[in-house]
């Protein structure tokens, strides 16, 4: 992208602000964002939009490493109970909407499952909701192994939540993704 993709402008605010606003509007108690030490603009933006910026002691090598950092920080800061959940939302999924998050939470609670995933036309996407009881398993994931392995391991304890939007599948990786996002944002604004 040539610059930090989560700080790209989308309407009147950065991409990450849309995600943080959606989480704040949903039934999410706290939002923790793992941010690099050398990215003060991201740290400021996260705080500005109601999130907690957590700077890891060493730069994360991958998404699993970032998630593990967040899990450790949450465990130390809040001591979650076994009834709590952990919503994992990649920062580059700016199409995440409060309604989707709330439906996912409702499906997770109603099912009693340990994991809930949104599904659009048979394809699983993000965010993923995990019972806090899986925190130790998250922390035990070895390098190079993502949360998808954990979801597969607990397939029989996973509920799928059907949604009507492909936004759960669409991340922001290349300039054409950003162009599509701007177009979609413009369509929703008008």
C-alpha positions as CSV (number, residue, x, y, z in Angstrom):
1,X,0.0,0.0,0.0
2,X,3.0,2.3,0.4
3,X,1.8,3.5,3.8
4,X,0.0,2.1,6.9
5,X,-3.2,0.7,5.4
6,X,-5.2,1.0,8.6
7,X,-4.6,4.8,8.7
8,X,-5.7,5.3,5.1
9,X,-8.6,7.8,4.9
10,X,-12.1,6.4,4.4
11,X,-14.6,9.2,4.4
12,X,-14.0,11.5,7.4
13,X,-11.7,9.1,9.4
14,X,-9.1,6.4,9.0
15,X,-9.9,2.8,8.1
16,X,-9.2,1.5,11.6
17,X,-11.6,4.1,13.1
18,X,-14.5,2.5,11.2
19,X,-13.7,-0.8,12.8
20,X,-13.3,0.6,16.3
21,X,-16.5,2.5,16.0
22,X,-18.3,-0.7,14.9
23,X,-17.0,-2.5,17.9
24,X,-17.9,0.3,20.3
25,X,-21.4,0.3,18.9
26,X,-21.7,-3.5,19.4
27,X,-21.9,-5.4,22.6
28,X,-18.1,-5.4,23.0
29,X,-16.9,-4.3,26.5
30,X,-13.3,-3.5,25.6
31,X,-11.3,-3.2,22.5
32,X,-7.6,-4.0,22.6
33,X,-5.4,-3.3,19.5
34,X,-1.8,-4.6,19.3
35,X,0.2,-1.8,17.8
36,X,3.9,-1.6,16.9
37,X,6.1,0.6,19.2
38,X,7.3,2.6,16.1
39,X,3.8,3.5,15.1
40,X,2.7,6.5,17.3
41,X,0.1,7.6,14.8
42,X,-1.7,4.3,15.1
43,X,-1.4,4.3,18.8
44,X,-3.0,7.8,18.9
45,X,-5.7,6.9,16.5
46,X,-6.7,3.7,18.4
47,X,-7.0,5.7,21.7
48,X,-8.8,8.5,19.9
49,X,-11.5,6.1,18.7
50,X,-12.0,4.3,22.0
51,X,-9.6,1.4,21.8
52,X,-6.7,0.5,24.1
53,X,-3.3,0.4,22.2
54,X,-1.1,-2.4,23.5
55,X,2.5,-2.2,22.5
56,X,4.2,-5.7,22.6
57,X,7.7,-6.0,24.1
58,X,8.9,-7.3,20.7
59,X,7.4,-6.7,17.3
60,X,4.9,-9.5,16.5
61,X,6.1,-11.8,13.7
62,X,2.6,-12.7,12.6
63,X,-1.1,-12.5,13.5
64,X,-0.9,-15.4,15.9
65,X,1.9,-13.6,17.8
66,X,-0.3,-10.4,18.0
67,X,-3.2,-12.4,19.3
68,X,-1.1,-14.1,21.9
69,X,0.2,-10.6,23.0
70,X,-3.4,-9.4,23.3
71,X,-4.5,-12.5,25.2
72,X,-1.6,-12.1,27.7
73,X,-2.3,-8.4,28.2
74,X,-6.1,-9.0,28.7
75,X,-5.4,-11.8,31.2
76,X,-3.1,-9.6,33.2
77,X,-5.2,-6.5,33.0
78,X,-8.8,-7.8,33.4
79,X,-8.6,-11.4,34.7
80,X,-11.5,-12.6,32.5
81,X,-13.9,-15.3,33.8
82,X,-14.6,-18.6,32.0
83,X,-17.9,-17.1,30.9
84,X,-16.2,-14.3,28.9
85,X,-15.4,-14.3,25.2
86,X,-12.6,-13.1,23.1
87,X,-13.5,-11.5,19.7
88,X,-10.6,-11.7,17.3
89,X,-11.0,-9.1,14.6
90,X,-8.2,-8.5,12.1
91,X,-7.5,-4.8,11.7
92,X,-7.7,-5.1,8.0
93,X,-11.4,-6.1,7.9
94,X,-12.8,-2.6,8.0
95,X,-16.2,-3.8,6.7
96,X,-16.9,-5.3,10.2
97,X,-20.3,-4.0,11.3
98,X,-21.8,-3.8,14.8
99,X,-24.9,-5.8,13.7
100,X,-22.7,-8.7,12.6
101,X,-20.7,-8.7,15.9
102,X,-23.9,-8.6,17.9
103,X,-25.4,-11.5,15.9
104,X,-22.2,-13.5,16.4
105,X,-22.3,-12.8,20.1
106,X,-26.0,-13.8,20.3
107,X,-25.3,-17.1,18.4
108,X,-22.3,-17.9,20.6
109,X,-24.3,-17.3,23.8
110,X,-27.4,-19.2,22.6
111,X,-25.5,-22.2,21.4
112,X,-23.2,-22.7,24.4
113,X,-20.4,-23.4,21.8
114,X,-16.8,-22.4,22.5
115,X,-16.4,-20.8,19.1
116,X,-18.6,-18.8,16.8
117,X,-17.8,-17.8,13.2
118,X,-19.7,-15.8,10.7
119,X,-20.6,-17.5,7.4
120,X,-21.5,-15.9,4.1
121,X,-22.6,-18.2,1.2
122,X,-20.9,-21.2,2.9
123,X,-17.6,-19.4,3.5
124,X,-16.3,-18.6,7.0
125,X,-14.9,-15.2,7.7
126,X,-14.0,-12.7,10.4
127,X,-14.4,-11.9,13.2
128,X,-14.1,-15.1,15.2
129,X,-15.5,-15.3,18.8
130,X,-13.8,-17.7,21.2
131,X,-14.6,-18.6,24.8
132,X,-12.0,-17.3,27.2
133,X,-11.5,-20.9,28.3
134,X,-9.5,-21.3,25.0
135,X,-7.0,-18.7,26.1
136,X,-4.4,-21.3,27.2
137,X,-4.7,-23.1,23.9
138,X,-4.3,-19.8,22.0
139,X,-1.1,-19.1,24.0
140,X,0.2,-22.6,23.3
141,X,-0.1,-22.3,19.5
142,X,3.4,-22.7,18.0
143,X,5.0,-20.3,15.6
144,X,3.5,-20.5,12.1
145,X,0.2,-22.0,13.3
146,X,-2.8,-19.7,13.2
147,X,-6.2,-19.7,15.0
148,X,-7.7,-21.6,12.1
149,X,-6.0,-24.7,13.5
150,X,-7.7,-24.1,16.9
151,X,-11.1,-23.7,15.1
152,X,-10.6,-26.9,13.3
153,X,-9.6,-28.7,16.5
154,X,-12.9,-27.6,18.1
155,X,-15.1,-28.0,15.0
156,X,-17.7,-29.9,17.0
157,X,-17.9,-27.0,19.4
158,X,-18.2,-24.3,16.8
159,X,-21.4,-22.5,15.8
160,X,-21.7,-20.9,12.4
161,X,-23.7,-17.7,12.2
162,X,-25.1,-16.9,8.7
163,X,-24.7,-13.3,7.6
164,X,-25.9,-11.4,4.6
165,X,-22.7,-9.6,3.7
166,X,-19.5,-10.6,2.1
167,X,-17.6,-8.0,4.3
168,X,-16.7,-10.8,6.6
169,X,-14.5,-12.2,3.8
170,X,-12.9,-9.0,2.6
171,X,-9.6,-7.8,3.9
172,X,-7.6,-4.8,2.9
173,X,-4.3,-6.0,1.4
174,X,-3.7,-4.3,-2.0
175,X,-4.6,-1.0,-3.6
176,X,-7.5,-2.5,-5.5
177,X,-9.0,-3.7,-2.1
178,X,-8.8,-0.1,-0.9
179,X,-10.5,1.2,-4.1
180,X,-13.3,-1.3,-3.7
181,X,-13.7,-0.3,0.0
182,X,-13.8,3.4,-1.0
183,X,-16.5,2.7,-3.6
184,X,-18.5,0.5,-1.1
185,X,-18.2,3.2,1.5
186,X,-19.4,5.9,-0.9
187,X,-22.4,3.7,-1.8
188,X,-23.3,3.3,1.9
189,X,-22.9,7.0,2.6
190,X,-25.2,8.2,-0.2
